[in-house]
Amino acid sequence: KRQIYMTEKLRENGLDCTFYKPSLTLSDNERQFDAVVFALPSVKFSRVNCEYDVRPESILSLVRKGGYVFSAMADASFIESVEEAELKNFDYYSREELIIENAYLTAEGVLELVLVNSEISLRNLKILITGYGKTGEAIADVLSRNHASVTVAARKEKDRARAKCKNMSGISYSQIKTCATDFDFVINTVPAEVIGRNLLTEFRDDCIFLEIASKPYGIDISSAEKQNKKVIIASSLPGKYVPRSAGVFIADTITNIVKEEGIND
């Protein structure tokens, strides 16, 4: 759905768009397009992230030499394929405007998950958020504004200070153990383990864990399952909960790149 809404918005912004289908890879269609937009993330298990089983090289062959690739979270192998095809890659997911907009869409998805999985009022919930990057900050803001009691665990003192200035608690990762039993929810945004096997034992059995980060995750999922802790893997929330907004934001970001680079002149 996100891709459909993105395409609709790109067309509104004046760009002529066609959805990929396998028949396009026939030789008579080779190099007919000026650019290609991949999904977010662009590649999964060396295949394009789409409903067809297709390698990136097959898609890239449809773009004229010197053309453009708009990708997200692409790996080194993908970038190498783009260079070999003599195309220029733009990582639209690295753009500041999209990161911030996506963070608040993620926060809205988190709010819905918390409400659905809680049996008590939001204002009575005590929530720990690990990580205070843009996504962590957005989640903390949304939950705090809705009257949840929020504690932020962050590595940097300045991030803990920022949380405290917004009437939230700020602690270091080493301090989590001392207050773990207080929390009804733990929301992780760090893509590296910060809540391991031993620390998990300090939380109450009814504490619910939301894993927002990408693999390898910040919560030891295997240990949590062995301890009968409830863990919800909540990746790609904008695409799942607010696909229209998510698609529009991506389209506007791509349009900004096109204008800044003079691609459509």
C-alpha positions in Angstrom: 0.0 0.0 0.0 2.8 2.4 0.8 4.3 1.9 -2.7 0.8 2.5 -4.3 0.3 5.8 -2.3 3.9 6.8 -3.1 3.3 6.3 -6.8 0.1 8.3 -6.7 1.8 11.2 -5.0 4.8 11.1 -7.4 2.3 11.4 -10.3 0.7 14.3 -8.6 4.1 15.9 -8.3 4.5 15.6 -12.1 6.5 12.4 -12.5 5.5 9.7 -15.0 5.5 6.4 -13.1 5.0 2.7 -14.1 4.9 -0.2 -11.7 7.3 -3.0 -12.4 6.1 -6.3 -13.8 8.1 -9.2 -15.2 7.2 -8.5 -18.8 9.2 -5.3 -18.5 12.5 -7.2 -18.4 12.1 -8.4 -22.0 14.9 -7.1 -24.2 12.7 -4.6 -26.1 12.2 -2.7 -22.8 15.8 -2.5 -21.9 17.1 0.9 -20.8 13.7 2.6 -21.4 13.4 4.3 -18.0 15.1 7.4 -16.6 14.9 6.2 -13.0 13.8 3.4 -10.7 12.4 3.7 -7.2 12.9 0.7 -4.9 10.9 -0.1 -1.8 12.0 0.4 1.8 14.1 -1.7 2.4 15.1 -2.1 -1.2 16.6 -5.6 -0.9 15.8 -8.7 1.1 18.0 -11.8 0.8 19.7 -10.6 -2.4 16.3 -10.1 -4.1 14.3 -7.0 -4.7 11.8 -6.3 -2.0 8.6 -6.8 -4.1 6.0 -9.4 -4.9 8.2 -11.0 -7.6 11.3 -13.1 -7.3 13.8 -10.8 -9.1 17.3 -9.8 -8.6 18.3 -6.1 -8.5 20.3 -6.4 -11.7 17.2 -7.2 -13.7 15.5 -4.0 -12.6 18.6 -1.9 -13.1 18.9 -3.1 -16.7 15.6 -1.2 -17.4 17.2 2.2 -16.6 19.2 4.2 -19.2 22.9 4.6 -18.6 23.5 7.7 -16.5 20.0 7.3 -15.0 19.0 7.4 -11.4 18.2 4.9 -8.6 16.2 5.8 -5.5 16.8 3.2 -2.8 16.6 2.7 0.9 18.8 0.7 3.4 20.6 -0.9 0.5 23.7 -3.1 1.1 27.1 -2.8 -0.4 26.4 -5.5 -3.1 23.4 -3.5 -4.3 25.4 -0.3 -4.5 28.0 -2.1 -6.5 25.4 -3.4 -8.9 24.2 0.2 -9.4 27.7 1.4 -10.2 28.2 -1.4 -12.6 25.0 -0.4 -14.4 26.4 3.1 -14.7 23.6 4.6 -12.6 23.6 7.2 -9.8 22.1 6.1 -6.5 20.2 8.3 -4.0 19.4 6.8 -0.6 16.1 8.5 0.1 15.9 7.0 3.6 19.0 8.8 4.7 17.3 12.2 4.1 16.7 14.1 7.3 13.1 15.1 6.5 12.0 11.5 5.9 13.8 10.2 9.0 12.0 12.7 11.2 8.6 12.2 9.5 9.0 8.4 9.6 9.9 8.6 13.3 6.7 10.2 14.2 4.7 7.8 12.1 6.4 5.0 13.9 5.5 6.6 17.2 1.9 6.7 16.3 2.1 2.9 15.5 3.7 2.3 18.8 1.0 4.2 20.6 -1.6 2.0 19.0 0.3 -1.2 19.9 0.6 0.0 23.5 -3.2 0.8 23.7 -4.2 -2.6 22.2 -1.9 -4.6 24.4 -2.5 -2.9 27.7 -5.3 -3.6 30.2 -4.8 -0.3 32.1 -5.1 3.3 31.3 -2.2 5.0 29.4 -1.8 7.5 32.2 -1.1 4.7 34.6 1.5 3.0 32.5 5.2 3.1 33.2 7.2 2.8 30.0 10.9 2.3 29.4 12.3 3.4 26.0 15.8 2.3 25.2 17.6 4.6 22.8 17.0 8.3 22.2 17.8 8.8 18.5 15.1 10.4 16.3 12.8 7.4 16.6 13.2 7.0 20.3 12.7 10.7 20.9 9.5 10.7 18.7 8.1 7.7 20.6 8.9 9.3 23.9 7.3 12.5 22.9 4.1 10.9 21.7 3.7 8.6 24.8 4.6 11.4 27.2 2.1 13.8 25.6 -0.6 11.2 26.1 0.2 11.1 29.8 2.2 7.9 30.1 5.1 7.9 32.6 8.2 7.6 30.4 11.8 6.7 31.2 14.5 7.0 28.6 17.6 4.9 28.8 20.4 6.4 26.7 24.1 6.1 26.4 24.9 9.8 26.2 24.4 12.2 29.1 23.1 14.9 26.8 20.3 12.7 25.6 19.3 11.8 29.2 19.3 15.6 29.9 17.1 16.3 26.9 14.6 13.7 28.2 14.6 15.2 31.7 14.0 18.7 30.2 10.8 17.2 28.7 9.5 16.0 32.1 10.7 12.4 31.5 13.2 10.4 33.4 16.6 9.8 32.0 18.9 6.9 33.0 21.9 5.1 31.7 21.8 1.5 30.5 23.6 0.4 33.7 20.8 1.8 35.8 18.0 -0.2 34.1 18.5 -3.1 36.5 17.7 -1.0 39.6 14.3 0.0 38.3 13.3 -2.8 35.9 10.4 -4.0 38.0 8.7 -0.6 37.6 7.9 -1.0 34.0 4.8 -2.2 32.2 6.3 -1.8 28.7 9.8 -1.7 27.3 10.2 -0.2 23.8 13.6 -0.8 22.2 14.9 1.4 19.3 18.5 0.3 19.4 19.7 -2.1 16.7 22.3 -3.7 19.0 21.7 -5.7 22.1 21.0 -3.6 25.2 18.6 -5.9 27.0 20.3 -9.3 27.3 19.4 -12.6 29.0 20.5 -11.6 32.5 18.8 -8.2 32.4 15.6 -9.7 31.2 15.2 -11.6 34.4 14.9 -8.4 36.3 11.7 -7.4 34.6 8.3 -8.5 35.8 6.7 -11.5 34.0 3.8 -9.3 32.8 6.1 -6.7 31.3 5.5 -6.4 27.5 8.5 -5.7 25.2 8.1 -3.9 21.8 11.1 -4.4 19.5 11.1 -1.5 17.0 14.7 -1.7 15.8 15.9 -3.8 12.9 18.0 -6.9 13.3 20.0 -8.0 15.2 17.6 -6.2 17.6 18.3 -4.7 21.0 16.3 -7.3 23.0 17.6 -10.9 23.3 14.5 -12.4 21.7 15.4 -16.0 22.2 16.1 -15.5 25.9 12.8 -13.5 26.3 10.9 -16.4 24.8 12.6 -18.9 27.1 11.6 -16.7 30.1 8.0 -16.5 28.9 8.3 -12.7 28.3 5.9 -11.3 25.7 7.9 -9.7 22.9 6.2 -8.0 19.9 8.4 -7.5 16.8 7.1 -4.2 15.5 9.1 -3.4 12.5 8.0 -1.2 9.5 5.2 0.3 11.5 4.5 3.3 9.1 3.9 0.9 6.2 1.6 -1.2 8.3 -0.4 1.4 10.2 -0.3 4.6 8.1 0.7 3.5 4.6 -0.8 6.6 2.9 1.2 9.1 5.0 4.3 6.9 4.7 4.0 6.7 0.9 3.4 10.5 0.6 6.4 11.3 2.7 8.7 9.1 0.6 7.3 10.6 -2.7 7.9 14.2 -1.4 11.4 13.2 -0.4 12.2 11.8 -3.8 10.6 14.9 -5.4 12.9 17.1 -3.2 15.9 15.1 -4.4 14.8 15.5 -8.1 14.5 19.2 -7.7 17.8 19.7 -5.8 19.8 17.6 -8.3 18.1 19.2 -11.3 17.2 15.7 -12.5 14.0 16.7 -14.2 15.2 19.9 -15.8 
